[in-house]
């Protein structure tokens, strides 16, 4: 990896990258409201479970598949993947939040990195999943597939941690300790993703999906999902 590629990935994975992800907890706020998440330990436990299920078998695997589809220029495969990912978002808020993040990420990356491979999908489907956009950027800048996937996993978790710092709340030091704690899990997840079949896409944590559905009925909400 070149220094320029490293800097591009660091920029893209920064929690301050304005994709809009900072406005979404993707169901974690329900756990906070019910006091199932109340400190760094309880958040860390749920975060690890999220990494080992939904992040690995849905978002992370989707990033790998998208990268591979882009390598052979299979737009039809990308369209099917995009449709499948949104069909897997059972909770309305999660589905809409993912759509908004994906659209914002696509617009930013198109302007910054010149990623135009996904234009046709966005124009016909009116939505694009963030994992597909991230894969397209990784391939565009010449990052290896495995590096792109691991960076995507870290970027996803980093945003969740920063949102937990605001939402629980946690101290900034606790947030950074959590990021260090989950790194072995992320590395392991990336290695698992490399071995999965495409048919294994979609495994999720049922409890988290229920929390995502319940979120829209919370009396007080800090996040949009």
N, C-alpha and C positions, 0 to 999 in steps of 0.2 A: 504494500500500500504506500502511495506517495504522501508527502506532507499535505498536498492540496486536497487529496481525497479524505484524509483524516480530518482536516479542518471543515470540509463540507459536511461530513457525518456528525461532527461535534455540533455544528450549527443546527443541523436538522433535528438532532436528538435533544437539544436544549429545551427545558420545560418552558422557557420564555418565548419559544418559537410560536408566533401568533396563529395557531391553527384553531383556537377556540376550545381546546381540550380542557383548559383550566376551569371551564364552566360546568363540567360534567363529572359526576362521581360514579356513574354507571352502577347504581344500586348500593354503593357503599354507604351513602348517607342514610339509607333506611336502617342499616346496622347501627349507625351512630345514633339515630333517633331512638332506637330500641335499646340502646346502651349495651349492645352486643360488641360494639367497638367503642372503647372508652379511653384507651391509652396506646402506647407504642406496641406493647406485647400483643394485645388483642387485635390491633390492626395488622401487625406482622403476621399473625396466624392466618387471618383471612386473605392477606395478600399472597402468601405462599400457596394457599389452596387455589387462588385465582390463577397464579402462574402455572401451577401443575395441571390445570384443567382448561379453562376457556382460553387463556393466553397461548398455551401450547397448541391445543388441538383445533382452535378456530383461527384466531388472528395470526399467530406465528406461522402455522402451517399454510395459511392463505398467502402470506408474504412469500414463502418459499415457492409455492405453486405459481404465483403470479410472476415471479422472477424467471422461472423455467418457461412459462408460456411466452414471456417477452423475448427470451433467448431464441425461440424458433418462430417468432412473429405470428402467434396464434391468437388473433383477436377474438375469434369465436369462443375459444376456451376461456379467455379473460371475461367475456360477457357472461358466460355461464357461471364462472366463479363469482363474479360481482352479484349476480342475481341470487345465487345460493347464500352468500354471506348476509344479504339483507333479509332473505327468507328465514335465516337462523336467528335474527333479532326479533324475538317474540314480543318483547315489551315495546310499546309505541315510543316512549321517551328515548329508549336506547336506540331504536331504529332511526328516529329523527336526529338524535344527537350524533350518531355515526355518520349520517348523511351530511349534516352541516360541517362536521370536522373534515370529512373527505373532500367536500366541495371547496372548502377554504384552503385545505392543504394542496389540492390540485392547482388552484389559482396561484397560490404563492410559489409553488415549485415550478410551475410553467413559466412564471416571470423570472424567477431567480436562476433556475437551472436549465431552462429551455426544454422542459419535459413536455412534448406534444404528442407522444405516442397514444395517450389516452383520450384525446380530443373526441374521437368518434364515439367512444363509449359514453362519455359525459353528455354529448349532444343528443344521443338517442335515448339514453336511460335517465338522464337528468340527475344522476347520482353516481358516486364512485366511493368505494370503500377505502379508508385510509391505508390499510395494509397493501392494497394494490398500488396506490400512489407511492408509498414508501419503496416498494420493490422497483418501481419504474425509475425513481430517483437514484437508487443504489446502482442499478444497471447503467443508467445514463452517465454517472460519474466514474464508472469503472470499478466500483467496489465489488469484492467477491460475494457470491450468493450467501455463504455462511456468515460473513461479516455484516451484510445487509440485514439478515434476519436477526442476529444478535443485537444489532443496534436498534432495530425496531422494538424488540422485546424490552430493552433498557429504556428507550424513550417512553414506551407505554407505562412502565412501572414508575419511572421518574415523575411523570405527570400525576399519577395516582398518589404518590407520596407527598408531593407538593400540595395537592388538594386536601390530603389528610392533615397536613401541618396547619392549614387554615380551618378545616372543618371540625377537628376533634376538640380542641386544637392540640398540636404538638410543638415542641421547641424545634428550632432549625437543626440543632445538633442531633436530636432524636431522629429527624428526617434523614440526615446524612448517614447515621448509623444503620438505619433501616436499608438504605441503598447498598451499603456494604454487606449487610446480612444476606440480602437476596441475590447477590451476584453469583454465588455457586449454583443457586437454583436456576438462574437465567442461563448460565453456561450449560447446565445439564439439559434444560428445556431445548436449547438450540441443537444439542446433539441428538435429542430424541426426534425433533422435527425433521432432521436430515434423513431419518430412517423410516418415517411414516409413509404409508400409501395415501394417495389422493382421496381414496374412499373413506379414510378415517377422519376427514374434515367434519367438524361440528360438535365434538364432545364439549359439554359445558357443565358448570356447577349449577345444579337445579336450585339450590338455596339462593344463589346469587341472582338467577333469573327471576325467581319469585320476588326477591327484594327490589329488583328493577321494576317489576310491575306495580309493586306497592308504593313505590316512590312518588308517583304522580298524585297519590291521595294523602301524602303527609301534610299536616296542617301548616308547618313552617319548613321552608326549604331554602338552603343556601345555594344549591346547584340545580341546573336545569334537568339533570337526569341522575 
